[in-house]
């Protein structure tokens, strides 16, 4: 049976961050813990959010790593409990939002975080006790502000997913103005993350027509505007369209993702310094080629419809178009340029096969398939 559920309240506009105090009141948060990272703080974006809180008392955790970890979740949860907070505000990219989701679990549930991981059967253990969360994205990539999941590197080094309706932020405040100062490289990497979400979820064989429509529209917006936003960070229209693509990709990926994310999650666990969005951009061409043989993709002309949204002549043009776009955006040519070694392949493949995205790819990959995709992406 298909589960189709769109329940997140979204405030979307330039200057929307000014609504933060009102949204706290609506949700019932009186003393939030604000979760962010050093870069967002240094850029002055955190202060804009804090100013919007007015007289509301708050605490701050500003040490979210580039890939959130169980250790960071514990540290933030400790502050949450010590300061007697009653809710969370995440200000940042997907790392800060996912870290805050981890805190929402850890601060209100007993036991180690891994107990609640999806592949450990933990989703039903995440209850309504979860701390309420408001998400304020400062990048246009993961779309975690409207998603039910979080990706966190746990203590044993695995990069695991945590999924529950209770993790959906009560409000997403999408303010494109907060992304105007984002550096070109980060704009490109996070933008390709959003595009990967739209493409992978559209290729997934699961039944969810609303997700298909949202993903295809998001792909069109993202593909048409990522280069503009990267080349001119002050292009307000491009920034707004890219943030919409990010939001739409995450609204849609409740349908399921696939091999791109199985590989990215796994490789991100092997080397947490590698940027998730950049990894997605590297894997997309090989996975699109692999998925072209899937029965559902062929029957429903999935690649042809994506090609149309991207302004391409044919489905066969998609992999090379992605590689060309990566080059124009200044992203790496392949995994080797990012320092990935062939002797990592066995570990990457092992964890990719166990990843929660593995089974929702339209064509189920085996170890040899993953090895070929890795080699092609190297």
Secondary structure as UniProt FT lines:
FT   STRAND          9..12
FT   TURN            14..15
FT   HELIX           16..19
FT   HELIX           20..27
FT   STRAND          32..35
FT   HELIX           38..42
FT   TURN            43..44
FT   HELIX           45..52
FT   TURN            53..55
FT   STRAND          58..61
FT   HELIX           70..82
FT   TURN            83..84
FT   STRAND          87..92
FT   HELIX           94..106
FT   TURN            107..108
FT   HELIX           113..116
FT   HELIX           118..120
FT   HELIX           123..125
FT   TURN            128..129
FT   STRAND          133..137
FT   HELIX           144..146
FT   STRAND          149..153
FT   TURN            155..156
FT   STRAND          159..163
FT   HELIX           165..167
FT   STRAND          171..174
FT   HELIX           176..179
FT   TURN            180..181
FT   HELIX           184..203
FT   HELIX           209..231
FT   TURN            233..234
FT   HELIX           236..252
FT   HELIX           253..255
FT   HELIX           259..270
FT   TURN            272..273
FT   HELIX           276..291
FT   TURN            292..293
FT   HELIX           295..299
FT   TURN            300..301
FT   HELIX           302..309
FT   TURN            310..311
FT   HELIX           315..317
FT   HELIX           318..328
FT   TURN            329..330
FT   HELIX           335..338
FT   HELIX           342..344
FT   HELIX           345..354
FT   TURN            356..357
FT   HELIX           358..360
FT   HELIX           367..377
//
